Amino acid sequence: MTRWGRLAVLRRAAGYTQEQLATAMDVDRTTIHRWENGKATPHPWQMPKLAKRLKVSQDELRSAVFGNPDADCAPRSGAEAERGESAAAAPSQPGPGITWQGAASELGDVGPRLATMDALISDWASVNSNTPPPALSLWVTEEDVIVAEGMLGMFRQLDHTHGARQHWRQVSSYIDTELEGLLRRPAVNEQVARQRAQLTVGFCELAGYQAVDIGNPDRALEYYQRALALTTTTGDQAYGAYLVAANLGHLALHRGNPETALRWASSARAAAGTTASPATRAAITAVVARANARMLRESEATQLILEAEKLLEAASVEDEPTWIRYFTHAYLADEAAHCLHDLGRAPDARIQLADALGGVGKDKVRRRAIDAALLAATWLRSGDVDQACAVARDAVAYTARTGSGRCVERVAGILADLQTHADYVAVRELREFARAVLPDADRLAVMLAGGS
């Protein structure tokens, strides 16, 4: 029996069809088929999950996939390094100075994957930005990369407009099939190989962001790990710093760990230095401000937001990398508004939210939903229930147009907070509206309010 045949046997023994295992692994069925017929192999970051699904040890799985249990220790080719297969694998132990017990205690219920990111980020931050990146294997054509870049742009726009729920499987499937196909084919020169690696970073960042949006932070970390490893391979220190701060830092904030967010974003800020573009530095600085505000350090947060504003004033869109051009004054106003809300300064937060909502495009439905929910929260904090309900209705309407789990959570939080005014007419009407157009948020609000 071939080693690929053994993988199929393990799947059947675990009681899965190819379609069922694909669903359990969050990949397309064709990916499972390619694993079993030897045309592709699982990434290292997929192996622990696959072993768990197939109810075998990781050594047994490696034997089935590679033909011997020590195959993952063999030297990697340049192509594998470009795909981040060795660097993106989660370390089996924390790095120097970090213990599992200390990390788990600090991070609470975030999970072991988030704890291991400390070691990964520490290793990444220690890389000398002046060290030339390793040579990449040469494969593919520039036209292929341009087509894939067009797909990435389309997926990003769909994500902005509709949220992740409708399209995350398509993005994941594209990465596992079309993008992996590009990574396995020969390229014409080193520049094309580097562009392809940078394109892969963009796809992994988007996939990670979407995983957060659908409520799967562990999967998000897998994608972010791969993206971060690739920025080191390509020597893109600025993009790596952005990933650490804007993606991983925001994820830590979302999971209620401002201390971790502050440490990671500060590490990114130091690593970016003055070589990153002004908009990149502004976005990173804003995350450091958010973490300080969450910890009620008002002076530090205020100073950092002012610094971010000066940096953004110096930015020129045409000189910025494409992946950061979205970060305009409207997005910085959103970050400032979150800081002010966390600091208990509701009226000032509303001023910033007016700029945020006025400056973001109408196609950015998820952003508008999040900002409307925050605006409703500021009105409720100020004691104006009517205004809170009016703006919350907008948040419900925006969220109903997306598949964003984060937006549902934000709206549900407002509905739950309004439950103390349940007999008020405006609140009853809002709940009826939410029940009709956004039942997920209404159900979650009931749970958050203790079943009332």
SULMOJO-V95257 format. One record per pair of residues at least 12 apart in sequence whose C-alpha atoms are under 10 Angstrom apart, sorted by sequence separation. I is the first residue (numbers start at 1). J is the second residue. If there is no record, write none. Layout:
BEGIN
I;J / I;J
END
This chain:
BEGIN
17;29 / 18;30 / 19;31 / 20;32 / 47;59 / 59;71 / 100;112 / 103;115 / 104;116 / 155;167 / 159;171 / 207;219 / 208;220 / 209;221 / 211;223 / 227;239 / 228;240 / 231;243 / 248;260 / 249;261 / 250;262 / 252;264 / 269;281 / 272;284 / 288;300 / 289;301 / 290;302 / 292;304 / 336;348 / 337;349 / 338;350 / 340;352 / 356;368 / 357;369 / 375;387 / 376;388 / 377;389 / 379;391 / 380;392 / 395;407 / 396;408 / 399;411 / 415;427 / 418;430 / 419;431 / 18;31 / 19;32 / 48;61 / 59;72 / 72;85 / 73;86 / 102;115 / 103;116 / 155;168 / 183;196 / 207;220 / 208;221 / 227;240 / 228;241 / 248;261 / 249;262 / 268;281 / 269;282 / 288;301 / 289;302 / 315;328 / 336;349 / 337;350 / 357;370 / 375;388 / 376;389 / 379;392 / 395;408 / 418;431 / 18;32 / 19;33 / 47;61 / 72;86 / 101;115 / 103;117 / 182;196 / 183;197 / 206;220 / 207;221 / 208;222 / 209;223 / 228;242 / 247;261 / 249;263 / 250;264 / 269;283 / 270;284 / 287;301 / 289;303 / 290;304 / 335;349 / 337;351 / 338;352 / 357;371 / 374;388 / 376;390 / 377;391 / 396;410 / 431;445 / 17;32 / 18;33 / 47;62 / 100;115 / 103;118 / 155;170 / 156;171 / 182;197 / 205;220 / 207;222 / 208;223 / 209;224 / 228;243 / 246;261 / 249;264 / 250;265 / 269;284 / 286;301 / 289;304 / 290;305 / 312;327 / 313;328 / 334;349 / 336;351 / 337;352 / 338;353 / 353;368 / 356;371 / 357;372 / 373;388 / 376;391 / 377;392 / 395;410 / 396;411 / 415;430 / 416;431 / 99;115 / 100;116 / 155;171 / 204;220 / 205;221 / 207;223 / 208;224 / 224;240 / 227;243 / 228;244 / 245;261 / 248;264 / 249;265 / 268;284 / 269;285 / 285;301 / 286;302 / 288;304 / 289;305 / 312;328 / 313;329 / 333;349 / 334;350 / 336;352 / 337;353 / 356;372 / 372;388 / 375;391 / 376;392 / 395;411 / 396;412 / 415;431 / 98;115 / 99;116 / 179;196 / 183;200 / 206;223 / 207;224 / 208;225 / 244;261 / 245;262 / 248;265 / 249;266 / 267;284 / 268;285 / 287;304 / 288;305 / 289;306 / 312;329 / 335;352 / 336;353 / 337;354 / 354;371 / 374;391 / 375;392 / 376;393 / 18;36 / 44;62 / 47;65 / 98;116 / 182;200 / 204;222 / 205;223 / 206;224 / 208;226 / 225;243 / 245;263 / 246;264 / 247;265 / 266;284 / 269;287 / 286;304 / 287;305 / 289;307 / 333;351 / 334;352 / 335;353 / 337;355 / 353;371 / 354;372 / 357;375 / 372;390 / 373;391 / 374;392 / 376;394 / 392;410 / 393;411 / 152;171 / 204;223 / 205;224 / 208;227 / 224;243 / 225;244 / 245;264 / 246;265 / 249;268 / 265;284 / 266;285 / 269;288 / 285;304 / 286;305 / 289;308 / 333;352 / 334;353 / 337;356 / 353;372 / 372;391 / 373;392 / 376;395 / 392;411 / 395;414 / 396;415 / 415;434 / 42;62 / 98;118 / 151;171 / 179;199 / 180;200 / 203;223 / 204;224 / 205;225 / 224;244 / 244;264 / 245;265 / 265;285 / 268;288 / 285;305 / 286;306 / 309;329 / 312;332 / 332;352 / 333;353 / 334;354 / 336;356 / 371;391 / 372;392 / 373;393 / 375;395 / 392;412 / 11;32 / 25;46 / 94;115 / 95;116 / 98;119 / 179;200 / 204;225 / 205;226 / 206;227 / 244;265 / 245;266 / 265;286 / 266;287 / 267;288 / 285;306 / 286;307 / 287;308 / 308;329 / 331;352 / 333;354 / 334;355 / 335;356 / 350;371 / 353;374 / 354;375 / 372;393 / 373;394 / 374;395 / 91;113 / 94;116 / 95;117 / 97;119 / 152;174 / 201;223 / 204;226 / 205;227 / 243;265 / 244;266 / 245;267 / 246;268 / 265;287 / 266;288 / 282;304 / 283;305 / 285;307 / 286;308 / 330;352 / 331;353 / 333;355 / 334;356 / 353;375 / 369;391 / 372;394 / 373;395 / 392;414 / 412;434 / 42;65 / 90;113 / 93;116 / 94;117 / 95;118 / 96;119 / 151;174 / 201;224 / 204;227 / 205;228 / 224;247 / 225;248 / 241;264 / 242;265 / 244;267 / 245;268 / 264;287 / 265;288 / 266;289 / 282;305 / 285;308 / 286;309 / 309;332 / 330;353 / 332;355 / 333;356 / 334;357 / 352;375 / 369;392 / 372;395 / 373;396 / 392;415 / 411;434 / 8;32 / 25;49 / 41;65 / 92;116 / 94;118 / 95;119 / 179;203 / 201;225 / 203;227 / 204;228 / 224;248 / 241;265 / 244;268 / 245;269 / 264;288 / 265;289 / 282;306 / 284;308 / 285;309 / 308;332 / 309;333 / 330;354 / 331;355 / 332;356 / 333;357 / 350;374 / 351;375 / 371;395 / 372;396 / 7;32 / 8;33 / 11;36 / 24;49 / 25;50 / 40;65 / 41;66 / 91;116 / 94;119 / 95;120 / 175;200 / 201;226 / 202;227 / 241;266 / 243;268 / 244;269 / 262;287 / 263;288 / 265;290 / 266;291 / 282;307 / 283;308 / 330;355 / 331;356 / 349;374 / 350;375 / 353;378 / 369;394 / 370;395 / 372;397 / 373;398 / 389;414 / 416;441 / 24;50 / 90;116 / 91;117 / 93;119 / 94;120 / 95;121 / 96;122 / 148;174 / 200;226 / 201;227 / 204;230 / 221;247 / 241;267 / 242;268 / 261;287 / 262;288 / 265;291 / 281;307 / 282;308 / 283;309 / 285;311 / 329;355 / 330;356 / 331;357 / 333;359 / 334;360 / 349;375 / 350;376 / 368;394 / 369;395 / 370;396 / 372;398 / 373;399 / 388;414 / 389;415 / 412;438 / 415;441 / 416;442 / 419;445 / 8;35 / 9;36 / 38;65 / 90;117 / 95;122 / 96;123 / 200;227 / 201;228 / 220;247 / 221;248 / 241;268 / 242;269 / 261;288 / 262;289 / 281;308 / 282;309 / 305;332 / 309;336 / 329;356 / 330;357 / 350;377 / 368;395 / 369;396 / 372;399 / 388;415 / 411;438 / 412;439 / 414;441 / 415;442 / 416;443 / 418;445 / 419;446 / 7;35 / 8;36 / 25;53 / 36;64 / 38;66 / 44;72 / 91;119 / 95;123 / 175;203 / 199;227 / 201;229 / 220;248 / 240;268 / 241;269 / 262;290 / 263;291 / 280;308 / 282;310 / 283;311 / 305;333 / 308;336 / 328;356 / 330;358 / 331;359 / 346;374 / 347;375 / 350;378 / 369;397 / 370;398 / 412;440 / 413;441 / 416;444 / 417;445 / 4;33 / 7;36 / 8;37 / 21;50 / 24;53 / 36;65 / 90;119 / 91;120 / 174;203 / 175;204 / 198;227 / 201;230 / 239;268 / 241;270 / 261;290 / 262;291 / 279;308 / 282;311 / 283;312 / 330;359 / 331;360 / 346;375 / 349;378 / 350;379 / 366;395 / 369;398 / 370;399 / 389;418 / 411;440 / 412;441 / 413;442 / 415;444 / 416;445 / 419;448 / 420;449 / 4;34 / 5;35 / 6;36 / 7;37 / 35;65 / 90;120 / 148;178 / 197;227 / 200;230 / 201;231 / 221;251 / 238;268 / 241;271 / 242;272 / 258;288 / 261;291 / 262;292 / 278;308 / 279;309 / 281;311 / 282;312 / 305;335 / 306;336 / 329;359 / 330;360 / 348;378 / 349;379 / 365;395 / 368;398 / 369;399 / 388;418 / 408;438 / 411;441 / 412;442 / 415;445 / 416;446 / 419;449 / 422;452 / 4;35 / 5;36 / 7;38 / 89;120 / 148;179 / 172;203 / 200;231 / 220;251 / 237;268 / 238;269 / 240;271 / 241;272 / 260;291 / 261;292 / 278;309 / 279;310 / 280;311 / 281;312 / 282;313 / 305;336 / 328;359 / 329;360 / 330;361 / 346;377 / 347;378 / 367;398 / 368;399 / 369;400 / 408;439 / 409;440 / 410;441 / 411;442 / 412;443 / 413;444 / 414;445 / 415;446 / 416;447 / 417;448 / 418;449 / 4;36 / 5;37 / 21;53 / 88;120 / 171;203 / 172;204 / 175;207 / 198;230 / 240;272 / 241;273 / 258;290 / 259;291 / 262;294 / 278;310 / 279;311 / 280;312 / 282;314 / 304;336 / 328;360 / 346;378 / 347;379 / 365;397 / 366;398 / 367;399 / 369;401 / 408;440 / 409;441 / 412;444 / 413;445 / 416;448 / 417;449 / 3;36 / 4;37 / 5;38 / 21;54 / 87;120 / 171;204 / 197;230 / 198;231 / 201;234 / 238;271 / 239;272 / 258;291 / 259;292 / 261;294 / 262;295 / 278;311 / 279;312 / 282;315 / 334;367 / 338;371 / 341;374 / 345;378 / 346;379 / 365;398 / 366;399 / 369;402 / 377;410 / 385;418 / 408;441 / 409;442 / 411;444 / 412;445 / 413;446 / 415;448 / 416;449 / 419;452 / 2;36 / 3;37 / 4;38 / 145;179 / 148;182 / 172;206 / 197;231 / 217;251 / 237;271 / 238;272 / 242;276 / 246;280 / 253;287 / 257;291 / 258;292 / 277;311 / 278;312 / 279;313 / 281;315 / 302;336 / 305;339 / 326;360 / 337;371 / 341;375 / 344;378 / 346;380 / 347;381 / 364;398 / 365;399 / 366;400 / 370;404 / 373;407 / 377;411 / 380;414 / 396;430 / 400;434 / 407;441 / 408;442 / 411;445 / 412;446 / 415;449 / 416;450 / 2;37 / 3;38 / 4;39 / 171;206 / 172;207 / 198;233 / 212;247 / 217;252 / 237;272 / 238;273 / 241;276 / 249;284 / 258;293 / 259;294 / 277;312 / 278;313 / 279;314 / 280;315 / 301;336 / 346;381 / 347;382 / 365;400 / 366;401 / 369;404 / 372;407 / 373;408 / 376;411 / 392;427 / 396;431 / 405;440 / 409;444 / 410;445 / 412;447 / 413;448 / 416;451 / 2;38 / 171;207 / 172;208 / 197;233 / 198;234 / 237;273 / 238;274 / 245;281 / 258;294 / 259;295 / 278;314 / 279;315 / 331;367 / 334;370 / 338;374 / 341;377 / 345;381 / 346;382 / 365;401 / 366;402 / 370;406 / 371;407 / 373;409 / 374;410 / 377;413 / 381;417 / 385;421 / 390;426 / 393;429 / 397;433 / 401;437 / 405;441 / 408;444 / 409;445 / 412;448 / 413;449 / 416;452 / 4;41 / 16;53 / 43;80 / 145;182 / 170;207 / 197;234 / 198;235 / 202;239 / 217;254 / 238;275 / 239;276 / 246;283 / 247;284 / 250;287 / 253;290 / 257;294 / 258;295 / 277;314 / 278;315 / 279;316 / 302;339 / 334;371 / 337;374 / 338;375 / 341;378 / 344;381 / 345;382 / 365;402 / 366;403 / 369;406 / 370;407 / 373;410 / 374;411 / 377;414 / 380;417 / 389;426 / 390;427 / 393;430 / 396;433 / 397;434 / 400;437 / 401;438 / 408;445 / 412;449 / 15;53 / 16;54 / 144;182 / 168;206 / 169;207 / 172;210 / 198;236 / 201;239 / 205;243 / 209;247 / 217;255 / 237;275 / 238;276 / 239;277 / 242;280 / 245;283 / 246;284 / 249;287 / 250;288 / 253;291 / 256;294 / 257;295 / 277;315 / 278;316 / 279;317 / 301;339 / 302;340 / 337;375 / 340;378 / 344;382 / 366;404 / 369;407 / 370;408 / 372;410 / 373;411 / 376;414 / 377;415 / 380;418 / 386;424 / 388;426 / 389;427 / 392;430 / 393;431 / 396;434 / 399;437 / 400;438 / 11;50 / 14;53 / 15;54 / 45;84 / 168;207 / 171;210 / 172;211 / 194;233 / 195;234 / 201;240 / 208;247 / 209;248 / 212;251 / 237;276 / 238;277 / 241;280 / 242;281 / 245;284 / 246;285 / 249;288 / 252;291 / 277;316 / 278;317 / 301;340 / 365;404 / 368;407 / 369;408 / 370;409 / 371;410 / 372;411 / 373;412 / 376;415 / 385;424 / 386;425 / 387;426 / 388;427 / 389;428 / 395;434 / 396;435 / 399;438 / 400;439 / 409;448 / 14;54 / 43;83 / 44;84 / 45;85 / 168;208 / 194;234 / 208;248 / 236;276 / 241;281 / 242;282 / 244;284 / 245;285 / 246;286 / 247;287 / 250;290 / 279;319 / 280;320 / 334;374 / 341;381 / 366;406 / 367;407 / 370;410 / 373;413 / 374;414 / 377;417 / 386;426 / 389;429 / 390;430 / 393;433 / 397;437 / 398;438 / 400;440 / 10;51 / 13;54 / 14;55 / 43;84 / 44;85 / 45;86 / 48;89 / 140;181 / 141;182 / 168;209 / 169;210 / 193;234 / 194;235 / 198;239 / 206;247 / 239;280 / 242;283 / 243;284 / 245;286 / 246;287 / 249;290 / 250;291 / 253;294 / 278;319 / 279;320 / 280;321 / 283;324 / 298;339 / 337;378 / 366;407 / 369;410 / 370;411 / 373;414 / 377;418 / 385;426 / 386;427 / 389;430 / 393;434 / 396;437 / 397;438 / 400;441 / 11;53 / 12;54 / 13;55 / 14;56 / 43;85 / 44;86 / 45;87 / 47;89 / 48;90 / 140;182 / 164;206 / 168;210 / 169;211 / 201;243 / 205;247 / 209;251 / 212;254 / 238;280 / 242;284 / 245;287 / 246;288 / 249;291 / 277;319 / 278;320 / 279;321 / 297;339 / 298;340 / 301;343 / 369;411 / 373;415 / 385;427 / 389;431 / 392;434 / 396;438 / 399;441 / 10;53 / 11;54 / 42;85 / 43;86 / 44;87 / 45;88 / 46;89 / 139;182 / 140;183 / 144;187 / 164;207 / 167;210 / 168;211 / 238;281 / 241;284 / 242;285 / 245;288 / 277;320 / 280;323 / 281;324 / 293;336 / 296;339 / 10;54 / 11;55 / 44;88 / 45;89 / 46;90 / 139;183 / 140;184 / 141;185 / 276;320 / 277;321 / 280;324 / 283;327 / 294;338 / 295;339 / 296;340 / 298;342 / 9;54 / 10;55 / 43;88 / 44;89 / 45;90 / 138;183 / 139;184 / 140;185 / 141;186 / 142;187 / 164;209 / 165;210 / 168;213 / 242;287 / 276;321 / 279;324 / 280;325 / 282;327 / 283;328 / 286;331 / 287;332 / 290;335 / 293;338 / 294;339 / 298;343 / 396;441 / 10;56 / 43;89 / 44;90 / 45;91 / 137;183 / 139;185 / 140;186 / 141;187 / 142;188 / 149;195 / 156;202 / 164;210 / 165;211 / 168;214 / 278;324 / 279;325 / 282;328 / 286;332 / 289;335 / 290;336 / 293;339 / 294;340 / 296;342 / 297;343 / 396;442 / 7;54 / 138;185 / 139;186 / 140;187 / 141;188 / 142;189 / 145;192 / 149;196 / 152;199 / 156;203 / 159;206 / 163;210 / 164;211 / 277;324 / 279;326 / 280;327 / 286;333 / 289;336 / 290;337 / 292;339 / 293;340 / 294;341 / 295;342 / 296;343 / 138;186 / 139;187 / 140;188 / 141;189 / 144;192 / 145;193 / 148;196 / 152;200 / 155;203 / 164;212 / 165;213 / 166;214 / 279;327 / 283;331 / 286;334 / 287;335 / 290;338 / 291;339 / 293;341 / 294;342 / 295;343 / 296;344 / 137;186 / 138;187 / 139;188 / 140;189 / 142;191 / 143;192 / 146;195 / 149;198 / 153;202 / 164;213 / 165;214 / 279;328 / 283;332 / 286;335 / 287;336 / 289;338 / 290;339 / 293;342 / 294;343 / 10;60 / 137;187 / 138;188 / 139;189 / 140;190 / 141;191 / 142;192 / 145;195 / 146;196 / 149;199 / 152;202 / 153;203 / 156;206 / 159;209 / 163;213 / 164;214 / 165;215 / 279;329 / 282;332 / 286;336 / 289;339 / 290;340 / 292;342 / 293;343 / 10;61 / 138;189 / 139;190 / 141;192 / 142;193 / 145;196 / 148;199 / 149;200 / 152;203 / 155;206 / 156;207 / 159;210 / 163;214 / 291;342 / 292;343 / 293;344 / 82;134 / 137;189 / 138;190 / 140;192 / 141;193 / 144;196 / 145;197 / 148;200 / 151;203 / 155;207 / 283;335 / 287;339 / 290;342 / 7;60 / 81;134 / 82;135 / 136;189 / 137;190 / 138;191 / 139;192 / 140;193 / 142;195 / 146;199 / 149;202 / 279;332 / 286;339 / 7;61 / 10;64 / 81;135 / 82;136 / 136;190 / 138;192 / 139;193 / 142;196 / 145;199 / 149;203 / 152;206 / 156;210 / 159;213 / 6;61 / 7;62 / 9;64 / 81;136 / 82;137 / 135;190 / 136;191 / 138;193 / 141;196 / 148;203 / 7;63 / 8;64 / 78;134 / 80;136 / 81;137 / 136;192 / 137;193 / 138;194 / 140;196 / 6;63 / 7;64 / 8;65 / 78;135 / 79;136 / 80;137 / 136;193 / 137;194 / 139;196 / 6;64 / 7;65 / 78;136 / 79;137 / 135;193 / 136;194 / 3;62 / 4;63 / 5;64 / 6;65 / 7;66 / 77;136 / 78;137 / 79;138 / 135;194 / 3;63 / 4;64 / 5;65 / 77;137 / 78;138 / 79;139 / 3;64 / 4;65 / 6;67 / 136;197 / 2;64 / 3;65 / 4;66 / 2;65 / 3;66 / 4;67 / 3;67 / 2;67 / 3;68 / 242;323 / 239;321 / 242;324 / 238;321 / 239;323 / 239;324 / 83;180 / 136;233 / 133;231 / 134;232 / 135;233 / 136;234 / 133;232 / 134;233 / 135;234 / 83;183 / 133;233 / 134;234 / 82;183 / 83;184 / 132;233 / 133;234 / 134;235 / 132;234 / 133;235 / 80;183 / 114;217 / 129;232 / 132;235 / 133;236 / 79;183 / 80;184 / 113;217 / 114;218 / 117;221 / 121;225 / 124;228 / 128;232 / 131;235 / 79;184 / 113;218 / 116;221 / 120;225 / 124;229 / 127;232 / 130;235 / 79;185 / 111;217 / 112;218 / 113;219 / 129;235 / 79;186 / 110;217 / 111;218 / 114;221 / 117;224 / 121;228 / 124;231 / 125;232 / 128;235 / 129;236 / 130;237 / 110;218 / 113;221 / 114;222 / 117;225 / 120;228 / 121;229 / 124;232 / 127;235 / 129;237 / 113;222 / 120;229 / 128;237 / 129;238 / 127;237 / 82;193 / 82;194 / 125;237 / 83;196 / 84;197 / 124;237 / 79;193 / 82;196 / 83;197 / 82;197 / 125;240 / 82;198 / 84;200 / 124;240 / 125;241 / 83;200 / 84;201 / 124;241 / 82;200 / 83;201 / 205;323 / 121;240 / 125;244 / 121;241 / 124;244 / 202;323 / 121;244 / 117;244 / 121;248 / 90;221 / 117;248 / 90;222 / 43;176 / 89;222 / 42;176 / 88;222 / 114;248 / 88;223 / 90;225 / 40;176 / 88;224 / 89;225 / 90;226 / 40;177 / 88;225 / 89;226 / 114;251 / 87;225 / 88;226 / 114;252 / 87;226 / 88;227 / 125;264 / 40;180 / 86;226 / 87;227 / 88;228 / 89;229 / 28;169 / 40;181 / 84;225 / 85;226 / 87;228 / 88;229 / 110;251 / 114;255 / 126;267 / 26;168 / 27;169 / 28;170 / 31;173 / 34;176 / 84;226 / 87;229 / 88;230 / 110;252 / 118;260 / 122;264 / 125;267 / 129;271 / 26;169 / 27;170 / 30;173 / 34;177 / 83;226 / 84;227 / 86;229 / 87;230 / 121;264 / 124;267 / 125;268 / 128;271 / 129;272 / 27;171 / 28;172 / 29;173 / 32;176 / 40;184 / 83;227 / 84;228 / 85;229 / 124;268 / 127;271 / 27;172 / 28;173 / 31;176 / 84;229 / 85;230 / 87;232 / 107;252 / 110;255 / 115;260 / 118;263 / 122;267 / 125;270 / 126;271 / 23;169 / 26;172 / 27;173 / 28;174 / 30;176 / 31;177 / 83;229 / 84;230 / 87;233 / 109;255 / 110;256 / 114;260 / 118;264 / 121;267 / 125;271 / 129;275 / 26;173 / 27;174 / 28;175 / 30;177 / 82;229 / 83;230 / 84;231 / 108;255 / 109;256 / 110;257 / 117;264 / 121;268 / 124;271 / 125;272 / 27;175 / 28;176 / 81;229 / 82;230 / 84;232 / 107;255 / 108;256 / 109;257 / 27;176 / 28;177 / 81;230 / 82;231 / 84;233 / 107;256 / 108;257 / 27;177 / 82;232 / 83;233 / 107;257 / 82;233 / 106;257 / 107;258 / 81;233 / 82;234 / 107;259 / 254;406 / 106;259 / 107;260 / 106;260 / 103;260 / 153;323 / 46;219 / 45;219 / 45;221 / 46;222 / 45;222 / 44;222 / 45;223 / 45;225 / 45;226 / 44;226 / 43;226 / 214;403 / 215;404 / 216;405 / 213;403 / 214;404 / 215;405 / 213;404 / 214;405 / 215;406 / 212;404 / 213;405 / 214;406 / 26;219 / 212;405 / 213;406 / 214;407 / 25;219 / 210;404 / 211;405 / 212;406 / 213;407 / 215;409 / 210;405 / 213;408 / 161;361 / 161;362 / 162;363 / 163;364 / 161;363 / 162;364 / 163;365 / 164;366 / 160;363 / 161;364 / 162;365 / 163;366 / 160;364 / 161;365 / 162;366 / 163;367 / 158;363 / 159;364 / 160;365 / 161;366 / 157;363 / 158;364 / 159;365 / 160;366 / 161;367 / 157;364 / 159;366 / 160;367 / 161;368 / 160;368 / 168;403 / 162;398 / 163;399 / 166;402 / 167;403 / 161;398 / 162;399 / 165;402 / 166;403 / 162;400 / 163;401 / 164;402 / 165;403 / 166;404 / 162;401 / 163;402 / 164;403 / 165;404 / 161;401 / 162;402 / 163;403 / 164;404 / 165;405 / 161;402 / 162;403 / 163;404 / 164;405 / 160;402 / 161;403 / 162;404 / 163;405 / 164;406 / 159;402 / 161;404 / 163;406 / 158;402 / 159;403 / 160;404 / 163;407 / 159;404
END
